[in-house]
Amino acid sequence: ASSDDQAEYLEKVGGNPVHRLYNAVDYSAFSTAVAEPVPEEVAAIPRPRIGYVGRINKKVDLPLLAELSRRHPEWHLVMVGPVHD
């Protein structure tokens, strides 16, 4: 589970211990990416770019992103990942 509340709920309904694995990032791996060349597909998108990498599903607030796009047409959203329900 990615939170204490979620783990407690899953333990309650499942009757088994649940391990907590909090969301995190490998900072050293991502911080060195600045030195890497930008892929062609992304380089063609003007700056500033706001990026998201991960599953694109109901946890992503798409109405919020649409509103940000309307309010800030100078920002460019770049989303990378598989689209799920």
Order of alpha helices (4+ residues) and beta strands (2+ residues): alpha-alpha-alpha-beta-alpha-beta
